[in-house]
Amino acid sequence: LLLLVITYFMVDLQTNFFQFLAIEYTLAMSSTAAAVFLGCAVEDPTMATEFLPLLFVPQLLFAGFFVRTDLIPVWLRWAQYLCSLTYGVRLALLVEFGDCAADPTIIPNQCAQLFEINQVDEDEKALYWIILWGLFLTFRLGGLAILRKKATKFY
């Protein structure tokens, strides 16, 4: 929480702090759920640690934040829809630049171009929230199912 407060004021975000907190919290929950799922799927904790870059590096690539998604090969673009960071970035862009993108007096509207490049649709804001929470539930319940299966094999 302290880190979020420092980041919020240091970056001088235009959005409400509690919206920023909600996005970051939901993103953290869905990301850690994916890590928990991975940890439940492997036998050795060391092996789980070695697989973490395999889980988080694609998040950075497919979120559209560092690499534009239209520059990713078409046959690989589907992976962006499995990455929670994709939806976290889209929500953050919506709350930070939503007013700017809707302003017709700004020419050229760089906020609208940013939305277009990152495939952000203002009408799908609720869908982004649902997908983030859905990823959280899917990965957590998947981890639970794996652990239950492992527990029955043990006895």
N, C-alpha and C positions, 0 to 999 in steps of 0.2 A: 504494500500500500504506500509506503514511504517513497519507493522508487517511482510509482505512478504519479504521486504528487509532485515530485521533483521534475519528472519528465513533462508533465502537463504545463507547469509554469515556465520551465526552461525553453520549451519549444514554442510557447505562447499559442497553444491550440485555440481555435475559435469556438469549438464545440463545448457543450456543457461537460463539466468534469465527470458527472455521474454517467453520462452516455459513454464517455471514454472508459470509465471504470467497468461498465457492463460489457463493452466489447472486449476489453483486455481479459476480463475474468472468464467470459465464455470461450474466448480463444485459448486461454490457458487450460481450461477444463477439457476442451476437446483435444488439445495437443497432448496433454498428459494421459488422457484416456487411450490415445493411440500408442503411447509408450508403455502403458500398463498392459495393453493387449499384446504387444510385442514381448514384453517381459513374461507374460503368462504362456506364450506360445513356445518358448525355448526352455531347455532343461537347465542350462548353466547361466548364472547371472553375468558371468564374464562375456558369454556369447551375446547376451542381450545388450550389453554395453557396446559391443563391437558392431551390432546391427543398428544402433541409434543414428549414425550418419546416413544410413540407407533410408531411414524414416524421415529425417528432418531436412536433409539437403534438397530432395525433390520439392519440399514445401517452398523453399526459397526460389527455386527455379520456376515452378508452375504457378506461383501466386500472381505473377504479372508485375511484381514490384521492381525486380532487378532486370528481368528479361521480359520483353513484350511477348504476350502469348501468341501473337500472330507470327513471331519469328521461330516459334517452336514447331517442329515438323507436325504435319496434320495427323499422322498416325500415332503421335504421342500426346496430343493435346487433351485427350480424354482424362488423363491423370490429374489435371487441374481440378476436376470436380470431386476428387477424393481428398484433396488437401484442405484442411481447416483454415490455413493461412489465407487461402484464396478468398474465402468468405469474410474473414476478419479484415483483410485489406479493403474489400469492397464496402463493408460497413463503415470502416474508418473514413474512406474517401467520401461516402455519402454524407456522414455527419459533419465532416470538416469542410467540404467543398460543395455541398448541396445547394446552398443559396447562391453561390457564385455561378454554378452551372445553369441555374434557371434564370439568370439575369440576362435579358436580351440586349441591354445597353453596352455590354462588354464585347468589343469586336477586335480581334478574334477572341472568342471565348475559349481560353486555354483550359478552364475547368471542364467544359463540355468535351473538349478533345481528350482530356485525361480520362474522363468517364468512358469515352468511346474506345480508347486504346485498351483500357482494363476491363472492358465489357461489363461496365457497371450500369445497371438499370434501376432508376429510382423507384419504379413500380414493384420491384422484386425485393425490397428491403425486408419485408416480413419473411419472405422465402429464405433469404440469407440467414436470418436468425433461426428459422426452423431447421435448416440444414446443419448449422453449427451445433445446435442441441441434438439433432439426430445423429450426427457423427459421434458426439459424446456418448449418447446412449448405446449406439451400435458397438462402439469399441469397448465400453465398459461391460456391457452384457456379453459381448463376445469373449472377453477375458474371463468373466465369471463362468461361462460355459466351458471354456478350455480347462479352467481349474477344477470344475466339478468332474469333468471327464478324467482328468489326471488323478483325482482323488479316488474315483471308483476303480481305476486300474491299479492303484497302490495296494488296496486291501483285497 
